[in-house]
Structures are given as C-alpha cells and as structure tokens.
Amino acid sequence: MAKKKVSDEAQQKRSLLIDYRATFCSEDGERVLKDLMSNHHVFTGTFDKDPMVMAFREGERSVIMAILDKLRVDPEKFAKMYDDQYGDGP
C-alpha cells in the first residue's frame, strides 16, 4: 500500500510540473512570467528602510522564484532569452 501512495504522489508532482510548463513555457506564458519577474523584485533589490515593506517584497519575490525553480529556469538566462527574442528587457 505504501508503494502505491508514493507512486501516486510522484505522479501528482509530475503532472503539476507538466501543468507549470504548459502554463509558463508558451509564448503567452513567457510574457506573463517576464512581467511577474519585472514587477515582483526578481531583477531589482527588495531592500527598504521599512522592514515590513522589505518583508512584503521578499514574499513577492519568493513566489516568482518558486515558479522559476519548478521550471528550472535561471532568472538571468530567462531575461537574456527574452531580450534576444523580443528586444525588450525587464
């Protein structure tokens, strides 16, 4: 029974990864991901003199970084690929 549960969990993780790729690896998805990266502190610092503002910015950034991690995308490499294709940097 334990093997079936592990197998089901592995299949669910695999299916979710496929969903992430279907969502973000299309031309539209890449534009959305680039916008998210640009607006949620992936390319800019999160520092602010107000620690609550800085914590909020870090939270925004960490969500985008989690998406990039699932996609196994390096943010700088993604930005370069986007610039090469669209000529419009973050």
C-alpha positions in Angstrom: 0.0 0.0 0.0 2.8 2.4 0.8 4.4 2.0 -2.6 1.1 2.9 -4.3 0.9 6.1 -2.2 4.4 7.1 -3.1 3.7 6.3 -6.8 0.5 8.4 -6.7 2.4 11.3 -5.1 5.2 11.1 -7.7 2.6 11.1 -10.5 0.8 14.1 -9.0 4.1 16.0 -8.8 4.9 15.1 -12.3 1.5 16.2 -13.5 1.9 19.5 -11.7 5.3 20.1 -13.3 3.7 19.5 -16.7 1.0 22.0 -15.9 3.6 24.6 -14.9 5.4 24.1 -18.1 2.2 24.2 -20.2 1.3 27.5 -18.4 4.6 29.3 -18.5 6.6 27.8 -21.4 4.3 29.1 -24.1 4.8 32.5 -25.8 2.0 34.0 -23.7 3.2 32.3 -20.6 6.7 33.6 -21.1 5.4 37.2 -21.4 3.4 36.8 -18.2 6.4 35.3 -16.4 8.6 38.1 -17.6 6.0 40.6 -16.3 5.8 38.9 -12.9 9.6 38.9 -12.7 9.8 42.6 -13.6 7.1 43.7 -11.1 8.0 41.4 -8.2 11.6 42.2 -7.5 13.4 39.4 -9.3 15.6 41.9 -11.2 15.7 44.5 -8.5 16.6 44.6 -4.9 14.0 44.2 -2.1 15.7 46.5 0.4 13.6 49.2 2.1 14.2 51.1 5.3 10.9 49.8 6.5 11.3 46.1 7.4 7.6 45.4 6.7 7.9 46.7 3.2 11.1 44.7 2.7 9.5 41.6 4.0 6.5 42.1 1.7 8.8 42.5 -1.3 10.7 39.4 -0.4 7.5 37.5 -0.2 6.5 38.6 -3.7 9.9 37.7 -5.0 9.9 34.3 -3.3 6.7 33.2 -5.1 8.2 34.1 -8.5 11.4 32.3 -7.6 9.4 29.2 -6.7 7.8 29.2 -10.1 11.2 29.6 -11.8 12.6 26.8 -9.6 9.7 24.5 -10.7 10.5 25.3 -14.3 14.3 25.0 -13.7 14.8 28.5 -15.1 17.7 30.8 -14.2 16.2 34.3 -14.0 19.1 36.0 -15.7 19.1 33.4 -18.5 15.4 33.9 -19.0 15.9 37.6 -19.2 18.6 37.2 -21.8 16.4 34.8 -23.8 13.6 37.2 -23.6 15.7 40.2 -24.7 17.1 38.2 -27.6 13.7 37.2 -28.8 11.7 40.4 -28.1 14.3 43.1 -27.7 12.6 44.4 -24.6 14.4 44.0 -21.3 13.0 44.0 -17.8 
